[in-house]
Amino acid sequence: MNDQESQKESVAPTASDYMAAAMITNGIAWVWMQVINSLTMLNQMPIRFLTDITFIVYVLAGAIGAFLAGKRADSKHLQVGLKATGYSLGVNALIMLTNPMPLSMNLFWGMAISFAAGSVFGSYMVLHRSLAAKRKARKAQMLEEV
């Protein structure tokens, strides 16, 4: 195999990478739920404010997981991010089914939408970073030629 063929091979995250992204995403989300339940000062804040902050935390959790999984890929970043969301939702469903508190489908679907939105954002950030690195390398190559 020559250099050009080895460069054309696509690198994709493994199942372990996706599971790591799912654990990070769910870890952030479920720790945030514990923070909300345990801090008494948060109980005095308006429920709409807490809902908005919770949505932002869930979106950021999805973005972090998708970003970390996407860093392992060299193409198809959106697919990688959405696959990371699928893994995150699978882990989330497992956590919710084994949790002693009553199952809330509203919570599950709220987290699903937030994780999906975050994964699109995280995938965009990986793609932006990848394109910036390629642009920088191309600029350096052009300077070397001159």
PAZAPA-4460 file (N, C-alpha, C; in steps of 0.05 Angstrom, whole numbers, plus 32768, in hexadecimal, padded with zeros to 4 digits):
% residues 146
    n_x    n_y    n_z   ca_x   ca_y   ca_z    c_x    c_y    c_z   seq   type   mol
   8011   7FE9   8000   8000   8000   8000   8012   8019   8000     1      M     A
   800C   802C   7FEE   801C   8044   7FED   8011   805A   7FFF     2      N     A
   801E   8071   8000   8016   8086   8012   7FFA   8091   800B     3      D     A
   7FF4   8093   7FF2   7FDA   809E   7FEA   7FC3   808C   7FF2     4      Q     A
   7FC7   8072   7FF0   7FB2   8060   7FF8   7FAE   8060   8016     5      E     A
   7FC3   8062   8025   7FC0   8063   8042   7FB3   807D   804C     6      S     A
   7FB7   8093   803D   7FAA   80AC   8044   7F8D   80AC   803E     7      Q     A
   7F84   809C   802A   7F68   809B   8023   7F57   8089   8035     8      K     A
   7F64   8078   8045   7F55   8068   8058   7F48   8079   806D     9      E     A
   7F2E   8075   8071   7F1F   8085   8084   7F23   807A   80A0    10      S     A
   7F27   808C   80B2   7F29   8085   80CE   7F0F   808C   80DC    11      V     A
   7F04   8078   80EB   7EEA   807C   80F8   7EED   8073   8115    12      A     A
   7EDC   807F   8126   7EDC   8077   8142   7ED4   805A   8146    13      P     A
   7EDD   804D   815B   7ED5   8032   8161   7EBD   8033   8173    14      T     A
   7EB2   801B   8179   7E9B   8019   818B   7EA3   8023   81A7    15      A     A
   7EBC   801E   81AF   7EC5   8028   81C9   7EC6   8047   81C9    16      S     A
   7ECD   8053   81B3   7ECD   8071   81B2   7EB1   807B   81B5    17      D     A
   7E9E   806E   81A7   7E82   8077   81AA   7E77   8073   81C6    18      Y     A
   7E7F   805D   81D3   7E76   8058   81EE   7E82   806C   8201    19      M     A
   7E9B   8073   81FC   7EA8   8088   820D   7E99   80A2   820A    20      A     A
   7E92   80A9   81F1   7E83   80C2   81ED   7E68   80C1   81FB    21      A     A
   7E5B   80AA   81F9   7E41   80A7   8206   7E43   80A9   8225    22      A     A
   7E58   809E   8230   7E5C   80A0   824D   7E62   80BD   8256    23      M     A
   7E72   80CB   8246   7E77   80E7   824D   7E5E   80F7   824B    24      I     A
   7E4F   80F4   8235   7E36   8103   8231   7E23   80FE   8248    25      T     A
   7E1E   80E5   824E   7E0B   80DE   8263   7E16   80E6   827F    26      N     A
   7E30   80E3   8282   7E3C   80EB   829C   7E37   8109   82A2    27      G     A
   7E3B   8119   828E   7E37   8136   8292   7E19   813B   8298    28      I     A
   7E07   812F   8288   7DEB   8133   828B   7DE1   812A   82A7    29      A     A
   7DE9   8112   82AF   7DDE   8108   82C8   7DEB   8115   82E0    30      W     A
   7E04   811E   82DE   7E10   812D   82F4   7E02   8148   82F7    31      V     A
   7DFA   8154   82E0   7DEB   816D   82E1   7DD1   8169   82F0    32      W     A
   7DC3   8153   82EB   7DAA   814D   82F9   7DAE   814B   8317    33      M     A
   7DC4   813F   831F   7DCA   813D   833B   7DD0   8158   8347    34      Q     A
   7DDE   8169   8338   7DE4   8184   8341   7DCA   8193   8346    35      V     A
   7DB7   8191   8333   7D9E   819F   8336   7D8F   8195   834E    36      I     A
   7D8F   817B   8353   7D80   8170   8369   7D8D   8176   8384    37      N     A
   7DA7   8179   8385   7DB4   817C   839F   7DB9   8199   83A8    38      S     A
   7DBC   81AC   8395   7DC1   81C7   839D   7DA7   81D5   83A4    39      L     A
   7DA4   81DE   83BD   7D8C   81EB   83C5   7D88   8207   83B8    40      T     A
   7D9E   8214   83B2   7D9C   822F   83A6   7D8F   822D   838A    41      M     A
   7D93   8216   837C   7D87   8213   8362   7D69   820F   8364    42      L     A
   7D5F   8205   837A   7D43   8201   837E   7D34   821B   8380    43      N     A
   7D42   8231   8386   7D35   824B   8389   7D34   825A   836E    44      Q     A
   7D41   8250   8359   7D41   825C   833F   7D28   8255   8330    45      M     A
   7D20   8266   831E   7D08   8260   830D   7D0C   8247   82FD    46      P     A
   7CF7   8237   82FA   7CF9   821D   82EC   7D00   8221   82CF    47      I     A
   7CF7   8237   82C2   7CFF   823C   82A6   7D1D   8240   82A3    48      R     A
   7D29   824E   82B6   7D45   8252   82B5   7D54   8238   82B7    49      F     A
   7D4C   8228   82CA   7D59   820E   82CE   7D55   81FC   82B5    50      L     A
   7D3E   81FD   82A9   7D39   81EE   8291   7D4B   81F6   827A    51      T     A
   7D4E   8211   8277   7D60   821B   8262   7D7D   8213   8267    52      D     A
   7D86   8215   8280   7DA1   820D   8286   7DA5   81EF   8282    53      I     A
   7D91   81E0   828A   7D93   81C3   8286   7D95   81BC   8268    54      T     A
   7D85   81C9   8258   7D86   81C4   823B   7DA3   81CA   8231    55      F     A
   7DAE   81E1   8239   7DC9   81E8   8231   7DDE   81D3   823A    56      I     A
   7DDB   81CA   8252   7DEE   81B6   825D   7DEB   819C   824C    57      V     A
   7DD3   8194   8246   7DCF   817B   8236   7DDA   817E   821A    58      Y     A
   7DD6   8196   820E   7DE1   819A   81F3   7DFF   819A   81F4    59      V     A
   7E0B   81A7   8208   7E28   81A7   820B   7E33   818A   8210    60      L     A
   7E24   817B   821F   7E2C   815F   8224   7E2C   814F   820A    61      A     A
   7E18   8152   81FA   7E17   8145   81E0   7E2D   814F   81CE    62      G     A
   7E33   8169   81CF   7E48   8174   81BE   7E64   816A   81C6    63      A     A
   7E68   8167   81E0   7E82   815D   81E9   7E86   8140   81E1    64      I     A
   7E72   8130   81E4   7E74   8114   81DC   7E78   8111   81BE    65      G     A
   7E69   8120   81AE   7E6C   811E   8191   7E87   8129   8188    66      A     A
   7E90   813F   8195   7EAA   814A   818E   7EC0   8136   8193    67      F     A
   7EC0   8129   81AA   7ED5   8116   81B1   7ED4   80FE   819F    68      L     A
   7EBD   80F4   8198   7EBB   80DE   8185   7EC3   80E7   8169    69      A     A
   7EBB   80FF   8162   7EC1   810A   8147   7EDF   810F   8143    70      G     A
   7EED   8114   8159   7F0A   8118   8156   7F18   80FF   814C    71      K     A
   7F0C   80E8   814F   7F17   80CE   8146   7F13   80CA   8128    72      R     A
   7F00   80D9   811C   7EF9   80D4   8100   7F07   80E9   80EF    73      A     A
   7F0C   80E2   80D6   7F17   80F5   80C3   7F02   80FD   80AE    74      D     A
   7EEA   80F2   80AF   7ED5   80FA   809D   7EBA   80F2   80A9    75      S     A
   7EA5   80FA   809D   7E89   80F3   80A6   7E85   80FB   80C3    76      K     A
   7E8C   8113   80CA   7E8A   811C   80E6   7E6E   811D   80F0    77      H     A
   7E5B   8125   80DF   7E3F   8126   80E8   7E35   8109   80EE    78      L     A
   7E3B   80F6   80DD   7E33   80DB   80E3   7E3F   80D0   80FD    79      Q     A
   7E58   80D7   8101   7E65   80CF   811A   7E57   80DB   8132    80      V     A
   7E50   80F5   8130   7E43   8102   8146   7E27   80F7   814C    81      G     A
   7E18   80F1   8137   7DFE   80E5   813A   7DFF   80C9   8145    82      L     A
   7E14   80BA   813C   7E18   809F   8147   7E1F   80A0   8165    83      K     A
   7E2F   80B4   816C   7E35   80B8   8189   7E1C   80BE   8198    84      A     A
   7E0A   80CE   818C   7DF0   80D3   8199   7DE0   80BA   819D    85      T     A
   7DE0   80A9   8189   7DD2   808F   818B   7DDC   807F   81A3    86      G     A
   7DF7   807D   81A5   7E03   806F   81BC   7DFB   807D   81D6    87      Y     A
   7DFB   8097   81D6   7DF4   80A6   81EE   7DD7   80A1   81F7    88      S     A
   7DC6   809F   81E3   7DAA   809A   81EA   7DA6   807D   81F3    89      L     A
   7DB5   806B   81E8   7DB4   804F   81F2   7DBD   804D   820F    90      G     A
   7DD3   805A   8215   7DDD   805A   8231   7DC9   8069   8243    91      V     A
   7DBD   807F   8239   7DA9   808E   8248   7D91   807C   824E    92      N     A
   7D87   806E   823A   7D70   805C   823F   7D77   8047   8254    93      A     A
   7D8F   803C   8252   7D97   8028   8266   7D98   8034   8282    94      L     A
   7DA2   804C   8284   7DA3   8059   829F   7D87   805E   82A9    95      I     A
   7D76   8068   8297   7D5A   806E   82A0   7D4B   8055   82A7    96      M     A
   7D4F   803F   8299   7D40   8027   82A0   7D4A   801A   82BA    97      L     A
   7D63   801E   82C1   7D6D   8013   82DA   7D6C   8027   82F1    98      T     A
   7D62   803F   82EC   7D60   8053   8301   7D47   804E   8312    99      N     A
   7D49   8051   832C   7D32   804C   833D   7D1C   8061   833A   100      P     A
   7D22   8079   8331   7D0D   808D   832D   7CFC   8086   8315   101      M     A
   7CE3   8090   8315   7CD1   8089   82FF   7CDC   8092   82E4   102      P     A
   7CD7   8082   82D0   7CE0   8087   82B4   7CD0   809E   82A8   103      L     A
   7CDE   80B2   829E   7CD1   80C9   8291   7CD9   80CA   8274   104      S     A
   7CC6   80C5   8263   7CCB   80C6   8246   7CD1   80E3   823D   105      M     A
   7CC5   80F6   824B   7CCB   8112   8244   7CE8   8119   8249   106      N     A
   7CF3   810F   825F   7D0F   8113   8264   7D21   8105   824F   107      L     A
   7D19   80ED   8248   7D29   80DE   8234   7D29   80ED   8219   108      F     A
   7D11   80F5   8210   7D10   8103   81F6   7D1C   811F   81F7   109      W     A
   7D1B   812C   820E   7D28   8146   8211   7D47   8142   820F   110      G     A
   7D51   812E   821C   7D6D   8128   821A   7D75   8120   81FE   111      M     A
   7D64   8110   81F1   7D69   8107   81D6   7D6C   811F   81C3   112      A     A
   7D5A   8132   81C4   7D5B   8149   81B3   7D73   815A   81B9   113      I     A
   7D79   815D   81D3   7D90   816D   81DB   7DAA   8160   81D3   114      S     A
   7DAD   8146   81D7   7DC5   8138   81CF   7DC9   8139   81B1   115      F     A
   7DB3   8137   81A1   7DB5   8138   8184   7DBE   8154   817B   116      A     A
   7DB2   8169   8187   7DBA   8184   8180   7DD7   8188   8188   117      A     A
   7DDF   817E   819F   7DFB   8181   81A7   7E0E   8172   8195   118      G     A
   7E05   815B   818B   7E17   814B   817A   7E1B   8159   815F   119      S     A
   7E07   8166   8155   7E0A   8175   813C   7E1E   818C   8141   120      V     A
   7E1B   819A   8157   7E2E   81AF   815E   7E4A   81A4   8162   121      F     A
   7E4D   818E   8170   7E68   8182   8175   7E74   8179   815B   122      G     A
   7E64   816E   8149   7E6E   8165   812F   7E77   817C   811E   123      S     A
   7E68   8192   811F   7E71   81AA   8111   7E8B   81B5   811C   124      Y     A
   7E8F   81B4   8136   7EA8   81BE   8142   7EC0   81AC   8139   125      M     A
   7EBC   8192   8137   7ED1   8180   812E   7ED8   8186   8111   126      V     A
   7EC3   8189   8101   7EC7   818F   80E4   7ED5   81AA   80E1   127      L     A
   7ECD   81BE   80F0   7ED9   81D8   80EE   7EF7   81D6   80F6   128      H     A
   7EFC   81C8   810B   7F18   81C4   8114   7F29   81B5   80FF   129      R     A
   7F1D   81A1   80F3   7F2B   8191   80DF   7F31   81A2   80C6   130      S     A
   7F1D   81B2   80BE   7F22   81C3   80A6   7F37   81D9   80AC   131      L     A
   7F36   81E3   80C4   7F4A   81F7   80CC   7F66   81EC   80CB   132      A     A
   7F69   81D3   80D5   7F84   81C6   80D5   7F8D   81C1   80B8   133      A     A
   7F7A   81B8   80A7   7F81   81B4   808A   7F89   81CE   807D   134      K     A
   7F7A   81E3   8083   7F80   81FE   8078   7F9C   8207   8080   135      R     A
   7FA2   8203   809A   7FBC   820B   80A4   7FD2   81FB   8097   136      K     A
   7FCE   81E1   8094   7FE2   81D0   8087   7FE6   81D8   806A   137      A     A
   7FD1   81DE   805C   7FD3   81E7   8040   7FE2   8202   803E   138      R     A
   7FDC   8214   8051   7FEA   822D   8051   8008   822A   8056   139      K     A
   800F   8218   8069   802B   8212   806E   8039   8206   8056   140      A     A
   802A   81F4   8048   8036   81E7   8030   803A   81FC   801B   141      Q     A
   8028   820F   8018   802C   8224   8004   8043   8236   800A   142      M     A
   8048   823B   8024   805E   824B   802C   8079   823D   8028   143      L     A
   8079   8222   802B   8091   8213   8026   8098   8213   8009   144      E     A
   8084   8213   7FF7   8089   8212   7FDB   8094   822C   7FD1   145      E     A
   808E   8242   7FDE   8097   825C   7FD6   80B3   8261   7FDE   146      V     A
***
